[in-house]
Amino acid sequence: MAVSSSYDFARNAQEIVKEALYNIGAIAIGETPTDDEIQAGLRKLNMMLKAWQAKGYGIWLNQQVTLILQNDTISYSIGPSGDHCSATMYKTELAVAAAAADGTITVDSDDNISDGDIIGVEQDDTTIDWDVVNGAPVADVVTLTATMGGAAAVDNHVYNYTSKCQRPLEIIEAHLRDADDQDTPLAIISEQEYQATNDKTTEGTPNSIFYIPTLTNGTLYVWPEPGDMKNRIIMTIKRPIMDFDAVTDDADFPPEWLEAVTTNLSLRLGPMFGIPISRDLKELAIVSLSDAEGFDREKTSIFFQPAR
């Protein structure tokens, strides 16, 4: 018996909505839904997935991002228009000292630096000068769109990234990475714990963070206040699920979730089309979602310790 040798089964937005309409009998098998029906289903699909974000679904949405710390700064905006936090952050160092107003810098390695990247150079005054890469680097020489704002010594850090991360729904874990790329875990504390700290501007090595998923960009508070620009925070965040903007958009979830998404969308489309939902479909929606939740769990170790 021949097998397909294929592993890429997927459904786009239109196919998911169409399947859901079949499930409730709004259209017959082989019938094509109208544009209005597809758009109505698309809205319900997006609303359902956004609601599911609040339940914490989506282990595949976990993403590692890097936040570049700023001197004497305790609050950071994390998101598409926020501070310098990205899933594509790279670090190198200056191979040659740079002076104020220099239009180029020479780095140890330009392997991960591309035209149009955002680039930040640690200056000798403990600030980071941010610019944009102008053209592809040549022989580790990077051309800046503007010029250096101040002097920077050999071995000062250079950071670059392509785009900022999306607003995190939550921060799952975080650690502080120092100049030698050694990591120290950070405590993720509650608002009550953060507000209980006496002096929010105490300077030192950060050991705690507090996060609020405010609109557009989230807000991250760091304590103590960082004073070393060579340190950065590496976080595992849960990013939002991508929208279905067009009917041809593919799903931003694994195929193991397709049945759960389709059957649960069916439940939401029934009232819209004035169609009662059968008990069998309701049960299938519950079972398929439970199965998907089981797949979504992170595999962790269990430790047993004898009582004292």
C-alpha positions, 0 to 999 in steps of 0.5 A, spaced: 500 500 500 502 506 498 503 512 503 503 519 501 510 521 504 507 528 506 506 531 512 504 538 511 496 538 511 494 545 513 487 549 512 487 557 511 481 561 513 476 560 508 477 552 508 476 553 516 470 557 515 467 553 510 468 546 514 465 550 520 459 552 515 458 544 513 458 542 520 452 546 522 448 545 515 448 552 513 451 550 506 451 543 503 457 539 501 460 542 495 456 548 496 460 555 496 459 560 501 457 567 499 462 573 501 458 575 507 458 568 510 465 567 509 467 574 512 462 573 518 465 567 519 472 570 519 470 575 524 468 570 529 474 565 528 479 571 529 474 573 536 474 566 538 482 565 537 483 572 541 479 569 547 483 563 547 489 567 548 486 569 555 486 561 557 494 561 555 493 556 549 499 556 545 505 553 547 508 554 540 507 561 541 512 561 546 518 565 543 525 567 546 526 575 546 532 579 548 531 586 551 537 591 551 537 595 558 538 602 558 542 606 564 538 608 570 531 606 566 526 601 570 521 601 566 521 598 559 515 598 553 515 591 550 512 591 543 512 593 536 513 601 537 516 600 544 523 599 546 529 595 543 526 588 545 527 583 539 526 575 537 532 577 532 537 580 537 544 579 536 551 581 539 558 583 537 563 588 539 567 593 537 574 591 534 576 598 533 574 604 537 569 609 534 569 617 535 563 621 535 560 623 528 564 617 525 559 614 520 562 607 520 564 602 525 568 596 525 566 590 529 568 583 531 563 580 526 558 582 521 555 575 520 548 577 523 548 584 521 544 586 515 542 592 511 536 596 514 537 593 521 537 597 527 543 597 531 546 600 537 553 601 540 555 602 547 558 608 548 563 610 553 558 615 557 554 608 559 548 610 554 547 606 547 547 610 541 541 607 536 542 607 528 540 604 522 545 599 518 546 603 511 547 597 506 550 590 507 557 590 511 563 589 508 569 586 511 566 587 518 565 595 517 558 597 518 556 603 515 551 607 519 545 611 516 547 617 521 553 618 525 556 616 532 553 620 537 559 619 542 565 615 543 566 608 544 572 604 546 574 597 543 570 591 546 564 595 547 558 591 545 554 592 539 547 590 538 543 589 532 536 586 530 531 586 524 524 588 528 521 589 535 517 583 538 510 583 539 506 585 545 507 579 550 501 576 553 505 574 559 512 572 561 514 565 562 521 565 564 527 570 564 534 571 566 539 576 566 545 575 561 552 579 563 558 581 559 561 574 559 554 571 556 553 568 563 546 567 565 542 568 572 535 567 573 530 573 574 524 572 579 518 574 576 514 578 581 507 580 582 505 588 582 504 587 590 511 585 591 514 590 586 510 596 589 512 593 596 520 595 594 522 601 598 526 605 593 524 603 586 531 607 583 536 603 587 541 602 582 544 595 582 544 588 578 537 586 576 534 580 580 526 581 579 521 583 573 514 585 574 510 585 567 503 588 565 500 587 558 498 594 557 495 595 550 499 596 544 506 595 548 506 591 554 510 595 560 516 591 564 519 594 570 526 592 572 529 592 579 534 594 582 535 599 576 540 597 571 547 600 571 551 596 566 549 596 559 553 590 558 547 586 561 541 584 557 534 580 559 533 574 555 525 572 556 521 567 554 514 570 552 508 568 549 506 572 543 499 573 540 497 569 535 497 572 528 490 575 525 486 572 519 486 578 515 485 575 509 481 568 507 487 566 504 491 566 510 494 560 513 493 558 520 498 560 526 497 554 529 499 547 528 495 541 525 493 538 531 489 544 533 485 544 526 479 540 529 478 543 535 478 550 532 473 548 526 468 545 531 468 550 536 468 555 530 461 551 528 458 552 535 459 560 534 456 560 527 450 556 529 446 562 533 449 567 527 445 563 522 439 561 526 441 554 526 441 549 533 447 546 534 446 538 535 449 534 541 454 530 537 457 537 535 457 540 542 461 533 544 466 533 539 467 540 540 469 539 547 473 533 546 477 536 540 479 542 545 481 537 550 485 533 546 488 539 543 490 542 550 493 535 552 498 536 546 499 543 548 502 542 555 509 542 556 513 536 558 517 537 564 520 533 569 517 531 576 522 531 582 520 527 588 523 528 595 523 524 601 519 528 607 524 530 613 
